[in-house]
């Protein structure tokens, strides 16, 4: 593990449906068995007029009547409240009960929009309204910006558990209003407002500005993700964020859109991760446009490379635009605190920069760690928070190792202080075991599978040095102690993962550690499937202890991508015999007395049978691009029970990756 030296931070107007009604014949059916479609909404009209609307001299409010759109006057209210808020209202929208989300409207009315009310807006936001072009954002925690709604949209799928978590009923989730709001029609829930945020980029403990188009770090942030409000339901605060909701000041030349391919991956992977028992942002819903397309680099059908070699895309393709809505208690990143710490630590730091830095620390405690040292001075609370953050990040990364997940781009801006997984773009789940596995062409070895604990330590280091700006020089020894403690926690959690995967009960088992030490190089040279191998240990452990070598190895044979030699099989049989002996001893020492079946049950509960492998996701998004969403629904159901046997889907999904998935561009690797 590393020991860093602690430093002081030196579109056109569309024709409306009659009275906002979108007649697509919705019926109350399961979200997993139907597709919801609606026609464009007239509410989008004001967006195309945004650049021509008058500005109020007193920065308070104005209304603009847009006539001859629905036969009913449509009101547009724009309130900035001294520069702190941006709200778009449509007075006729809420007159139609079919286009209301009463649950969200009610919850929003009772919930403080904390990012907007406790933090500071960009003071230049009004001057640059509607804030859809790339620019420097020099101060402030957020920029008010409205989503750019998709046109001709359909609801592909939603997650009933996440909808319920937000207080949204089945009827509402299957309504036109739900599809409208989560495709970017902000006015459906007038009590909610929308914003995007700036944050900083740090890679492996090194603060970066070169990626910023202005070379200042003031152009980095939510480039296509727009938060559309916070609601508190049953005592839990949730923030909703649309990914692919259009351009923001942080778009850095991008179009602000997501495409169907990436949105399907995001939705399915985030819900699978939750069901795998790992902290994550959640996927509420996925909505696609039937008319809007975006150009993206991708691979020709024949593009491939030798195993272990990665190539960039070789052509541009047009893909359907989509929006995936993700939900979390907050989306507060290490990068948020990093940005404001940098500004506060500058020799030229203004009083405003100092105040905004303290605000973001206070907000981190409010949103994610309210129970940490309550009532204590901010400095003490922030220091105490670091220990809990380390524990959460350690648990998250250990979970990734357990299920064969590589995040792929684990920068500090892609690390939430909550310890929840986020940014399901460059991720991948492992097929054939490789300690340096990563799907993304830009991952490098530093973000590879078994190096993720080290990357987590580096992200924590950025957080620690950022919090250190709040403290005086006398706190440096304590900060070093906290850093060392975090390294130990992250390493211990990662090491303990393989004890659990091997079925051992005793914490800190040195025997389990030695077994993993012997197993890892054996897996590396065997071309063996990560998921199938670990899952099949639950079968091996039930074999009679006097079984011959071929019987012991038989349950693993389907996991090998290439036929193992007799010598290699003998190595496997020897390791399996040693493992069975030691895991039996551990079981007896635990006092459980359950024997092999108890060990098998533990193994099945720890090692999932189904994970979102790229070849599965690709099959789903390729069918979806042809208008068939059945595989999206099937995989959602599959990943809702990843530890269950699900025999009806076993032959289809509990198998090695197809050969092409190990070499083909877009499957074995992507950019």
N, C-alpha and C positions, 0 to 999 in steps of 0.2 A: 504494500500500500504506500501511497505517497505521503510525504510530510511537507506540505507547502509552508513557506515562511509567511507569517501573518503580516500583511502590510496595512497601513492606514490608507483609507481611500483618498490617496491624493488623486329617349324613345317617343314615339308618337302617341297622341291621345286616342284611346280606344273607345269603341261604342259600348255603352253600358247594357247590362241586362235590365229589364224593366223593374223599377223599384228595388234595385240591388238583388233581385232574385236570380239565382243561377239554377236553371231547371235541368238537372242531370238525373232526376229520378232516384235520389238517395233513399235507401231503405235501411232499416236497422239490421245490419248483418255484421258478421265477425270481421274485424280488420285483417285477419289472416286469411280470409277467403274471398275478399273483394277488392276492387280498386275504385276509388272515388275520383270523379272527374268534375271539374267545373269550368265555366267559361270566364273570360276576363271580367274584372270588376271595374266600374267607372271610377272608383276611388283613386285609381292610378292616375287619373287625369291631372290632378294637381302637381304630380311629380314633374310632368313635362313642362309645367308653367312656372316651376320653382324659381328659375332664373329671372323671370319677369315680374314677380310679385313685388309690390312696393315695400319699403322698409319704414318702420315707424321711427320717428325722431326720438320718441321717449323710450324706445326699446321695450315697450310693454306688450301691447297686443294689437293685432289688426285682424279683421276678417275680410275675406274676399269671397264674393258670390260667383260661383261657376254655374252659369245658367245653361239651359237647353241641353242638359246632359241626361237627365232622367225624367224630365217633366216636373221634377221637384227641385227646389233650390238646394244646392249642396254647399254647406258652409265649411270654410277652412279657417281654423283659428291657429295662430302662430304666437306662442307665448315664450318669452325668453327670461322673464323674471330677473332682470338685472344681469342677464348673460348666463344664468345658472341652468335654465331649462329650455328644451325644445320640444314642443308638443304639437302634433297634428290631430285635429279633430274633424270628424265629419258628422254633421248634425243629423243627416238623414240616415246614416248608417245604423245607428242604434234604434231607429224607429221600427226597424224590421226585426222581429224577434228571431228570425232564422239566421240573422247575421250578428248574433251576440254570443259571447262566451261569458255567461253570467257568473260562472264559478271563478274564472280568472279576474273578471271585473270586480267581483266582490272581495276576493282575497287581496287584490292590488289596492283596493280602497282602504284596507286595514293594515297594509304593509308599508313601512318606510322604504322608499327606494334609496337604499343606503349609499350606493356608489354615487348617486347624484346629490344626495342631501348631506352626506358627511364629508365628501371630497370636493375638490375644486375643478371647475370647468376650464377648458382652454379659453383664455381671454380673447383670442382672435377668432373664435368660432363664428360669431355673428358676421364678422367682416368677410369670412370665406364661405358663408352658407351657400348651398346646402352641404358643403364639406365632402364633395365627391371627387376632388382632384388631389393628387399627391402634393404634399407640401411639408415644410418643417412645422412641427408642433413643439414649441420651445418651453412651454410650461402647462400646468394643469394635468389632472388625472384622467380626464375624459373629454371627448369631443361629441357633442350632440349630433347625431346623424340618423336619418331615417333609412330603413331598408329600401332597396330597389326591388319592388315586388316582381316576382316572375309572372309571366302571362300564360294563359291556357294551361293551367296546372291540374295535376291530379295527385291525390294522396295515394302513395304506393303502399305504405304500411305505417302503423304506429305501435308503440309498446304499451299495452294496457296497464302493466304495473307502474310505469312511469307516469302515465296519464292520471292514474289513481293517486299517485304520490303528490301530484299537483292539484288534486281535488277536481279533476276533469272527469265527468261521467262518460260512460260508453256512448250515450246519445250525443253528447257534445263533441266527443272525439270523432264521431262519424258525421258531423254536421258540416255545412258549407262554411260556417264561421271559423271553425277549427282550421280547415284547409286554407281559408283566406288569410287568417292571422299568421300562420306559420309558413306561408309562402311570401310574407313580407307586407301584408296589408295592415299596417300598424294601427290604423283607426278602428279596427274591430274591437279593440279593448282600449277605450280612451283613457283609462286610468293609468295605463302603462306608457313609459317613455323609452327611447332607444338611444344607445351610445356605443362608441368604440373607445379603445384605450391605447395609450402608448406604453411601451416597455423596452427594455434594453436586451441586447444579445451578448451572451458570454458563452464561449466554447471551451470546454475542458479547463475551466478556471481562468481563462484569458478573456478580458473584456474587449469587445469588438466595436468598431464604428465603420470599418471599410465596406461592409455590406450595405450601409445606409447610402441612398443616392446622393445625400448632401454631405457625406463624410463627417457628420457631426453626431450621429446617433439620434437625431431628432425626427427621423423619418420612419422609425421602426415601431410596429405595433400591430393592432388588429387590421389586417389588410382586406379581409373579406368576411370577418366574423363580426356580427353586430348583436349586442345584448338588447333584448326587448323587454326587460323588466325583471323584477323580483317579486315573489309571492311567498308568504309564510303560511304553511298549512300544517296543522297539528303540531305546532311548535317548532317546525323546521323551515328555515329559509331556503328558497331555491331560486337560482338565477337561470334564465332561459336565454340561449344564444343561438342565432341563426348563422350557420356556416354556409357561405355562398350567397350572402344577402346584398352584394353589390359593393361598389367602390367606396373607400374611405380615404382620409388623408394619408393613410399608411399603406396604400395599395402598391406603391413602388412600381408603377407602370402596369400592374395587372388589371384584369377586367373585373375583379371582385366576385367572380362566379366560381362555383363548384360544379362539377359535372356528375352525371348519374353514376358513373363507375366509382369515383372516389367517395361519393355520398353513400352508396350501398356498403362499401367497405367500412366506412365510419360507423354507420348505424349498427350493422351486424356485429362488428368487433367490440364496440363499446358495451352492448348488451351482453355479448358472450363473456366479456371480461368480468362484468358484475356477477354473472351466474357461475363463473369460475372461482368466485370468492376473493377477487382482487379489487382494491379501491380504484374507482374509475369515474369519469364523467358518464352520464347516462344518455341514451338515445331515445328521444321522445317520438320523433316521426321523420319520415322521408317523403318529400314532395318533389315531383318532377314537372318540368314544362314540356308541353307537346309541341312548342313552336320555337323556343329560344335554344340556340346552339352556341357552342364556344369551341374555338380551335385549341387543341392541345397536342404536344409532342407525344408520339407513341411508336410502337414497334410494328414493322411489317410482319406479315404472317410467318414468314420463314426466318425471321431474325432469331438467332440463337448463338450461344457461346459455350465453350467447354465448361464443365463443372468448376465453379470457383471463379470464373471470369465474368465480369459485368460490362455491359455496354450501354451507352446512352441511346435514346430513341432515334430512329432514322427517318421519320416522316411526321407530318402534321395531319391530324384527323379532326373531324367535326363531331362533337359529342353533345348529347342533350344536357341542358343546364338543370340543376337540382339544388335543393336546400335541405340539409340535415339539421334538425334542431337538437342541440345538446343541452343537458341540464346538470347543474352541480350546485352545491352550497355556495361556492364562489368559483370564479376563474382567476383567482389571484395567483400570479406566477412569481417565481423567484425573480424573473426579469422585471416585474413591476417595482419591487423594492430596490433592485439593482439600479434602475434608471434614476430614481429620486435620491438614492444614496450618492451616486456619481455627481449629481447636480449640487447636492448639499455639501459635498466634500471639496468642491472646486474652490480655489483661492478667491475667485470672484463671486462666490455664492451670495445671492441676495437673501433678504429676509423672507421673501416669498418662497425661494427654493428650500430654505431651512424649514419653513412651516409646512410645505407640501411633503417633505420627507417625513416629518413627524406624523403627519396625517395618514400616510400610507402604512406606517408601522401600527398606528392605532387601529386602522381599519383591518389590518391582518389579524390583530387580536380580536376585534369585534366579530369578524366574519367566521374565523376558523378556530380561535383559541380563547373564547370568552372565559373559560374556567381556569386559565393559567394565571396564577398569582393575582386574583382580582383585588382591586383596591390598592395595589402597590404602585409606586412610581413607574412611569413608562419604561425607564431604563431597566428596572428589575424585571418587569413583565416581558420585555423583549428578549432579555437574556434567558429567562426561564422558558420562553417559547421555543428557543432553539433546540433544547433537549427533546421536546415532544415532536418537533418537525423531523428530527433525525430518526426517531422511532418509526414515524409514519412512512418516511421515504424508504427506510430499511425494509419495512414490511412489504411495501409496494414492489421494490426491485426483487426481493426474494420470491414474491409471487410470480413475477415475470419468468424467473429461472425455473420455477416449478412447472409451468405450463408450456415452456418452450417459446416464449415471446421475446422478440427484440423490437424495442421502440424505434430504433433506427436513426433518430435525430434528437438525442437526449441533451439538448442545450439547456441552459438555465431558463430560457424563455418558454421551453416546453416542459418545465417542471413546476407543478402546482405546489404551493406551500402546504396544502392539505394532505399531500401524499396520495392524491388520486391520479390515475393514469389519464393523460390527455394527448391530443394531436394524433389521431389515427390516420396519418397520411403515409409516412415512410415505413410503417411497421411491417412485421412479418412473423408468422409462426413457423417454426422449424420443421422440415421434413427429415432429411438425413442429418444425423448429428454432426455438428461442426462448431467448435468453441468460438470460431470467428464468424459465425453466421450473421448476416444482415441482408435484407432484401434491397435496400436503397443503394443506388450506385454511389451516393455521396456519404455513406455512413463512415467509411474508414474503419480501421481496426479498433479505434478508440471507443466506438459505439457498438462494437460487435457483442454478440450474445453474452459470453462470460466476462466481458469487460464492463458490463453495465454497472456493477457495484462500484467500480472505480469512477465511472462517469457520475454516479450519484454523489460520491464524495466530493467531486469537483463542483457540482451544483450547490451542494451544501456549503462548500467553502465560499462561494460567491454570496450566498445568503448571509453567512456568518460575518464576512467582511463588510457587507452592506449594513447589517445591524450594528457592527462595530463603530460606525460613524456616529451613532447616538451616544456612545460611551466615551469616557475619558481614557487617557493613556494608562491609567492604573488598572484598567480592566483587561489589558492585553494578556496577562498570564491566565486569567479566567477564560478568555476566548480560545487560547491554545488548548486549554484543558477540555473545553467543549468540543473543539475540532477533533481532538484525539478520541474523545468519547464517541463522537459520531462515526468516526472510522471503525471503531471497534464494534459498534452496534450494526453497521451496515455489513461488515465482514461476517459477524456472528450470524446474522439473519441469513445471509447467502449460504454460509456453510451448513446451517441447520436445515436448509431446504432439502439437501440431499440425504440427511438423516431421515427426514419425513418420507421422502420418496422411496427410501429403502425399507420403510415399514417399522423403523425403530421407535420405541416409546421413550427410552431414557434420554433426557436432554443432555446435550454436550457429549454424546457418546463418542469416545475416541475410536472404538471399533468401527462404528458407522463411517467415521471420517476416513479411516484406513481403507475400508471397502470402496468408498467413492474414489479415493486416490488411485486404487488399482483398476477400478472400472472405467474411469474417464479415458485413459489412453486406449483401452480395449475397444470402447465405443468408437473412438476417433478413427481407428484403423479398420473398423468392421463395416463401414457404410451401412449403418443401421438406423432405422426410423425412430426418432426420439419418442414420439407419443406412443407408438405401438409397443416398443420395448418396455417402457415403464408400466404401461397398463397390463401387459402380459405377465409381469412378475406376480400379479395376483393369481394367475393360473399356475405358474411354476411352484408357488409356495404351497399349493394343495397337493402336489405330487408326493407319493411315498418317499420317505427319506432314503430308502435303499434302491431308488430307481437308477437305471444305468444312464450313461452319458446322453445317449440319443433321446431317451424319454425326457430328461431334464431340459434339453435344448429345444425339443420339438415345439413348445408353445411360442418360441421366439422366431421360428424359421420364416414366418411371413413378414417379419420386420426387416430382413436383410434385403438391400437393393441389389446386391451382387452375391452370388453363391459363395459362402465362406469355405475356405479350404478345410480339410480334415484337421490340420494343425490348429487353425483358428477355432474350430468347433471344440477342440479339446481344451483350449484356453477358456472358452466360455463355460464349459462343463465344470472345470476346476473352480472358476470364480463362483458359479452358482452353488456348488457344494459348500464352499466356504461361507457364502452369504446365508444359506439355509441353516447352517450350524449356528452362526452368530445371531441371526434374527430369532431363532428358537430360544437361545439363552436369554436374549433381551426380553422376550415375551414372558418367560418364566420369572425373570427378575422383577418384572412389572407387577406381578401378583394378580394379573388379570385372569390368567388361566384359560383363556379362550382358544389357545392353540393355533394351528395353521389357519383355520377359518377366520379367527379374529384378526390375524395379520392380513389375510386377503381382503377383509372388509376395510381395514385401514388403508391398504394400498389403493383400493378402488375409490376411496373417498379423497385421496390425495392426488392421484394420477388420473387426469381426465381421459375419457375415451374419445371425445370429439372436441376439436379446436378449429377455429376459422383458418384453415390452410388456404393458401392463395389459389390453388386450383379449384377449390370449392367456390370461393368468392368470384373468381373469374367466370365460372360457368353461370353463376347467378346474374352477374352484370351483363354478360353477353346476351343471355336470354332476355333480360330486361330491356336492353337496347332494341330488341325486336318486338317489344311490347308485351312480353310474357314475364310476369312477376312471380310465377308460382315457385321458382327456386328460391327467391328471396324469402317468401313465406316459409318454405320448407326448412331453410337453414335457420331462420329465426326460431322456429319450433325446436329444431335439433339442438341449438346452442342454449336453449332455455333449460336443458337438462343434460349438461355435458358429462356428468359422471354416471348417468344411467345407461343401461345396456342398449335400449332402443333397438331390439333385434330386427324390426321391420326396415331399419335404415342401415344396418350394420354392413351388409355387403357393398352398399353404395359409398359409404363414408368412412368406415373403419378399415382403411387399407392404405398401402403405400401410395405416395404420389405417383401419378403417371410419369413415365420416363421424360416426356417433354417438359414437365414441370420443373425438372432439375437443370434444364439448359435453355429454355425458351425465354426470350425477352418478354417482359410483362408478367411472367410466372416465376421464373427463378430469380429475377432481379427487375428493377424498374427505376425510373427517375421521374 
